Amino acid sequence: MALKAFALWLAGKTGYRSRIKYSDADYFNLSANDERIAKAVRKRPAPTIDEVLKALAAMPTNGLLQRRDRAVLAFALLSGARDNAIASFSQKHIDPATRSIFHDARDVRTKNAKTFTSTYFPVGAEIEAIVHDWIKELRQLGYGPDTPLFPATRVAPGENKHFAAVGLSQNHWKDAAAIRKIFKQSFERAEMPYFNPHSLRTTLAILGEKICQTPEQWKAYSQNFGHSSPMTTFNSYGQVAEYRQAEILNALTEAQPGTMTVSVPHIRLGDDQVRMIVEQLVKAGAEERV
């Protein structure tokens, strides 16, 4: 795309118009096969809820920084927020009483600067308790509504005059690098492969597919991600896992031994219509089962 744009720009410049035509930029168009390869949806590994709980259980909680790190992982699952947004939340954006999160694009680094309000995802009281306990601890330390939900680490010279982590600062993280590091360490400590922060959105989407029973519920669940359309959630995170795909297909095979039969709803047909359908089936070589 960059080369094509450059060719189009060059074709209009003096000294090149006689040598390069605008149509020459079509040379850089991808073939249909290359486009399909580039746009193919590939497997995105995501942890289960139980695996996240296992990682949380393995995280130490003796120190203030350790409790912050555990709250980061719990909040990522509870909110479904992207890592860059998590790094920029302030306490005022979280309301434990109503279990709501205000993604205010004026302060929070949301995708495409979108502002919306979400509710905690239904991932269990244990996850909520970790986040609420962390908020209470911050308030006891004197952190107010405008201070970070997850303050950055304060670094200062230690006893050996080397810089070291000595507590919490009053500043937000500048980016999501620290959050990705927390995820990496937490899953490694639990002897599991690394799952990045964004993978928890897939985890939550899979959960939604299991518990949502009506279109209205799925619409609300999708909006909780900040998506305008339910299809965005479904297409982006709703792929059936490979193991589940195999289970479904194997179950269908076991349920349909021998020749497959198709259940057709009761429809009133005239004799001529029935005769025509039967003739078409016979011509197609279909096996008639009564």
C-alpha positions as CSV (number, residue, x, y, z in Angstrom):
1,M,0.0,0.0,0.0
2,A,2.9,2.4,0.8
3,L,4.6,1.6,-2.5
4,K,1.3,2.1,-4.4
5,A,0.7,5.5,-2.7
6,F,4.3,6.5,-3.5
7,A,3.9,5.6,-7.2
8,L,0.6,7.6,-7.4
9,W,2.4,10.6,-5.8
10,L,5.4,10.3,-8.1
11,A,3.2,10.1,-11.2
12,G,2.0,13.7,-10.6
13,K,5.5,15.2,-10.1
14,T,7.3,17.2,-12.7
15,G,10.0,15.2,-14.4
16,Y,8.2,11.8,-13.8
17,R,4.9,12.3,-15.6
18,S,6.3,11.1,-18.9
19,R,7.9,8.0,-17.4
20,I,5.3,7.0,-14.8
21,K,1.6,6.7,-15.3
22,Y,-1.1,6.6,-12.6
23,S,-2.2,3.2,-13.9
24,D,1.4,1.9,-13.1
25,A,0.5,1.9,-9.4
26,D,-1.8,-1.0,-10.1
27,Y,1.3,-3.1,-10.2
28,F,1.4,-3.1,-6.5
29,N,-2.1,-4.5,-6.0
30,L,-2.1,-7.8,-4.3
31,S,-3.5,-10.9,-6.0
32,A,-6.8,-12.4,-4.6
33,N,-4.9,-15.2,-3.0
34,D,-2.5,-12.9,-1.3
35,E,-5.4,-10.8,0.0
36,R,-7.0,-13.9,1.5
37,I,-3.8,-14.9,3.1
38,A,-3.3,-11.5,4.6
39,K,-6.9,-11.2,5.9
40,A,-7.2,-14.8,7.2
41,V,-8.4,-15.2,10.8
42,R,-5.7,-17.1,12.7
43,K,-6.0,-18.8,16.1
44,R,-5.6,-16.5,19.1
45,P,-4.8,-18.4,22.2
46,A,-6.8,-17.3,25.3
47,P,-6.9,-18.5,28.8
48,T,-10.0,-20.0,30.5
49,I,-11.5,-18.3,33.5
50,D,-10.0,-21.1,35.6
51,E,-6.6,-20.4,34.3
52,V,-6.8,-16.8,35.1
53,L,-7.9,-17.7,38.6
54,K,-4.9,-20.1,38.9
55,A,-2.6,-17.3,37.8
56,L,-4.1,-14.9,40.4
57,A,-3.8,-17.5,43.1
58,A,-0.1,-17.9,42.4
59,M,0.6,-14.2,42.6
60,P,2.2,-13.0,45.9
61,T,0.4,-10.4,48.0
62,N,2.8,-9.5,50.7
63,G,3.9,-6.1,49.3
64,L,2.0,-3.1,48.0
65,L,3.3,-3.5,44.5
66,Q,2.5,-7.2,44.5
67,R,-1.1,-6.4,45.5
68,R,-1.3,-3.8,42.7
69,D,-0.1,-6.3,40.1
70,R,-2.7,-8.8,41.2
71,A,-5.4,-6.2,41.0
72,V,-4.3,-5.3,37.5
73,L,-4.8,-8.9,36.3
74,A,-8.2,-9.1,38.1
75,F,-9.4,-5.8,36.7
76,A,-8.4,-6.8,33.1
77,L,-10.8,-9.8,33.4
78,L,-13.5,-7.9,35.3
79,S,-13.6,-4.9,32.8
80,G,-12.5,-6.4,29.5
81,A,-10.6,-3.2,28.9
82,R,-7.6,-2.9,26.7
83,D,-4.2,-2.7,28.4
84,N,-3.6,0.9,27.3
85,A,-6.9,1.9,28.8
86,I,-6.2,0.1,32.0
87,A,-3.0,2.0,32.4
88,S,-4.8,5.3,32.2
89,F,-7.9,4.7,34.4
90,S,-8.3,6.9,37.5
91,Q,-10.2,6.0,40.6
92,K,-13.1,8.3,39.6
93,H,-13.8,6.2,36.6
94,I,-14.7,3.1,38.7
95,D,-17.9,3.0,40.8
96,P,-17.9,-0.1,43.0
97,A,-21.4,0.7,44.3
98,T,-23.0,0.4,40.8
99,R,-20.3,-2.0,39.5
100,S,-19.8,0.3,36.5
101,I,-16.7,1.6,34.6
102,F,-16.7,5.0,32.8
103,H,-14.4,4.8,29.8
104,D,-14.0,8.6,29.4
105,A,-12.0,9.3,26.3
106,R,-10.9,12.7,27.7
107,D,-8.8,10.9,30.3
108,V,-8.8,7.2,29.4
109,R,-6.8,6.0,26.4
110,T,-9.7,4.1,24.7
111,K,-9.6,2.8,21.2
112,N,-10.6,5.4,18.6
113,A,-11.2,7.8,21.5
114,K,-14.6,6.2,22.2
115,T,-16.5,7.1,25.4
116,F,-18.9,4.6,26.9
117,T,-19.9,3.1,30.2
118,S,-19.6,-0.6,30.9
119,T,-20.6,-2.9,33.8
120,Y,-18.5,-5.6,35.4
121,F,-18.4,-8.8,33.4
122,P,-19.9,-11.8,35.2
123,V,-16.6,-13.5,36.2
124,G,-17.3,-14.0,39.9
125,A,-17.3,-12.3,43.3
126,E,-13.7,-13.3,43.9
127,I,-12.5,-11.2,41.1
128,E,-14.6,-8.2,42.1
129,A,-13.3,-8.5,45.7
130,I,-9.7,-8.2,44.6
131,V,-10.4,-5.0,42.7
132,H,-12.5,-3.5,45.4
133,D,-10.0,-4.3,48.1
134,W,-7.3,-2.6,46.1
135,I,-9.4,0.5,45.7
136,K,-10.0,0.6,49.5
137,E,-6.3,0.3,50.1
138,L,-5.5,3.2,47.8
139,R,-8.0,5.4,49.6
140,Q,-6.5,4.5,52.9
141,L,-3.2,5.6,51.5
142,G,-4.7,9.0,50.6
143,Y,-5.1,8.5,46.9
144,G,-8.1,10.6,45.7
145,P,-10.6,10.3,42.8
146,D,-8.2,11.9,40.3
147,T,-5.3,9.7,41.1
148,P,-4.4,6.6,39.0
149,L,-6.4,3.4,39.6
150,F,-3.0,1.6,39.2
151,P,-0.2,4.1,40.1
152,A,3.1,3.6,38.4
153,T,6.0,2.3,40.4
154,R,8.1,4.9,42.2
155,V,11.8,4.4,41.6
156,A,14.4,6.0,43.9
157,P,18.0,5.2,45.1
158,G,17.9,2.3,47.5
159,E,20.2,1.4,50.4
160,N,23.1,0.4,48.1
161,K,22.6,3.7,46.1
162,H,21.2,1.8,43.1
163,F,17.8,2.7,41.8
164,A,15.1,0.4,42.9
165,A,11.3,0.2,43.3
166,V,10.4,1.8,46.6
167,G,6.6,2.2,46.3
168,L,3.8,3.8,44.3
169,S,4.0,7.2,42.6
170,Q,1.2,9.6,41.9
171,N,1.4,9.1,38.1
172,H,-0.2,6.9,35.6
173,W,1.8,4.5,33.5
174,K,2.8,6.2,30.2
175,D,2.0,3.0,28.2
176,A,1.0,-0.6,28.7
177,A,4.5,-2.1,28.8
178,A,4.3,-2.6,32.6
179,I,0.9,-4.3,32.3
180,R,2.2,-6.8,29.7
181,K,5.1,-7.5,32.0
182,I,2.7,-8.2,34.9
183,F,0.8,-10.7,32.7
184,K,3.9,-12.4,31.5
185,Q,5.3,-12.9,35.1
186,S,1.9,-14.0,36.5
187,F,1.3,-16.7,34.0
188,E,4.9,-17.9,34.1
189,R,4.7,-18.1,37.9
190,A,1.6,-20.4,37.5
191,E,3.6,-22.5,35.0
192,M,1.4,-21.6,32.0
193,P,2.2,-20.1,28.6
194,Y,2.1,-16.3,28.3
195,F,-1.3,-14.8,27.5
196,N,-1.3,-11.1,26.6
197,P,-3.8,-8.7,28.1
198,H,-5.9,-8.5,24.9
199,S,-6.5,-12.3,25.1
200,L,-8.8,-11.8,28.0
201,R,-11.3,-10.1,25.7
202,T,-11.4,-13.4,23.8
203,T,-11.9,-15.2,27.1
204,L,-14.9,-13.0,27.9
205,A,-16.4,-13.3,24.4
206,I,-16.3,-17.1,24.8
207,L,-18.0,-16.8,28.1
208,G,-20.7,-14.6,26.6
209,E,-21.4,-17.2,23.9
210,K,-22.1,-19.7,26.6
211,I,-24.3,-17.6,28.9
212,C,-26.2,-15.3,26.6
213,Q,-29.6,-16.8,25.8
214,T,-31.3,-14.0,23.8
215,P,-30.3,-11.5,21.2
216,E,-30.9,-8.7,23.7
217,Q,-28.4,-10.3,26.1
218,W,-25.8,-10.7,23.4
219,K,-26.3,-7.0,22.3
220,A,-25.8,-5.8,25.9
221,Y,-22.8,-8.1,26.3
222,S,-21.3,-6.7,23.1
223,Q,-21.9,-3.1,24.1
224,N,-19.9,-3.9,27.3
225,F,-16.8,-4.3,25.1
226,G,-17.4,-0.9,23.6
227,H,-18.6,-2.4,20.3
228,S,-21.3,-0.7,18.3
229,S,-22.5,-3.9,16.7
230,P,-22.8,-7.4,18.2
231,M,-21.3,-8.8,15.0
232,T,-18.0,-6.9,15.8
233,T,-17.7,-9.0,19.0
234,F,-18.7,-12.2,17.3
235,N,-16.4,-11.7,14.3
236,S,-13.4,-10.5,16.3
237,Y,-13.5,-12.8,19.3
238,G,-16.2,-15.3,18.7
239,Q,-14.4,-18.1,16.8
240,V,-15.1,-21.6,18.1
241,A,-12.0,-23.1,19.6
242,E,-10.4,-26.0,17.7
243,Y,-11.0,-28.5,20.4
244,R,-14.7,-27.4,20.7
245,Q,-15.1,-27.5,16.9
246,A,-13.9,-31.2,17.0
247,E,-16.3,-32.0,19.9
248,I,-19.3,-30.5,18.0
249,L,-18.5,-32.3,14.8
250,N,-17.9,-35.6,16.5
251,A,-21.2,-35.2,18.4
252,L,-23.1,-34.6,15.2
253,T,-21.5,-37.6,13.6
254,E,-22.6,-39.8,16.5
255,A,-26.1,-38.4,16.4
256,Q,-26.4,-39.2,12.7
257,P,-25.3,-42.8,12.1
258,G,-25.5,-44.1,8.5
259,T,-27.5,-41.9,6.1
260,M,-28.1,-38.5,7.4
261,T,-31.8,-37.5,7.8
262,V,-33.0,-33.9,7.7
263,S,-35.9,-32.7,9.8
264,V,-38.2,-30.6,7.7
265,P,-40.9,-28.5,9.3
266,H,-44.5,-29.3,8.6
267,I,-45.6,-27.6,5.4
268,R,-48.8,-28.0,3.6
269,L,-48.1,-29.1,0.0
270,G,-50.4,-30.0,-2.9
271,D,-50.2,-33.3,-4.6
272,D,-48.5,-31.8,-7.7
273,Q,-45.9,-30.2,-5.5
274,V,-45.2,-33.4,-3.6
275,R,-44.9,-35.3,-6.9
276,M,-42.5,-32.8,-8.3
277,I,-40.3,-32.9,-5.1
278,V,-40.2,-36.7,-5.2
279,E,-39.2,-36.7,-8.8
280,Q,-36.4,-34.3,-8.2
281,L,-35.1,-36.4,-5.3
282,V,-35.2,-39.5,-7.4
283,K,-33.3,-37.8,-10.2
284,A,-30.7,-36.6,-7.8
285,G,-30.2,-40.1,-6.6
286,A,-31.3,-39.3,-3.0
287,E,-32.2,-42.1,-0.7
288,E,-35.9,-42.0,0.3
289,R,-36.5,-42.7,3.9
290,V,-40.1,-43.0,5.2
